[in-house]
Amino acid sequence: KWAGEKFGSSHSTIPSEEFSDMRAETKKRHADYERISHALDMLVQSHTRSRVTTERNQTRSHLGVFGEALVKHADMFPRDTPQWDIMTSLGLAECKMDEQMEQFVHHVSEHYLGFLQHSAQRYKEYQAHYRKLESRRLDYDAKLNRLQRASKEMPGLELEVQAAKAKYDDSEYDVVHAMLALQEDEDRQFVALRSFMVSQIAYHRAALAVLEDVERKW
């Protein structure tokens, strides 16, 4: 097996330095992703929990509620007055920005958070492979030690050792393959992160355009 040739001899299950470095890098990447995921999840949850149903039966954030309140207050003024026009325009602008923020948060949930959740699932699969590797390492080492202590030839035990070593090599390959897959996911991470940035820029540009339109009428 390639993994066995690269990370250990046929007589030892002591991890190589390269294997240990890969494990450390995999663990750190996962910890970093968890921190990023937690921060974004808090942002999404905060946005979701703050939304309320308004008098117009719309689900809005506090910004949207403020906008609807302005539109309602505009009714105090005649429709052909600057006061009504400005109050209504700004109120509708606040509602529009609320909707744009909702679109941005949805994009975050579907794309960048989606990638992070996918990576977390892959990490769990890697951990399962590693647990199996450790179990097979203990089994192989125990049988090899018994064989080395034997005072006479034991063909049956030799076969058990060979079988245990083969299983250990298979698991080692699976672990290395899982770590490499997580490493390669870095490219997807940057694609998802750029998508996050582009969506954020679009939100701010749209919000600015809405407010500038109101400003021109003021």
ABEGO torsion letter per residue (X at the ends): XAAAAAABBAABABBBAAAAAAAAAAAAAAAAAAAAAAAAAAAAAAAAAABBBBAAGBBBBAAAAAAAAAAAAAAABBAABAAAAAAAAAAAAAAAAAAAAAAAAAAAAAAAAAAAAAAAAAAAAAAAAAAAAAAAAAAAAAAAAAAAABABBBAAAAAAAAAAAAAAAAAAAAAAAAAAAAAAAAAAAAAAAAAAAAAAAAAAAAAAAAAAAAAAAX
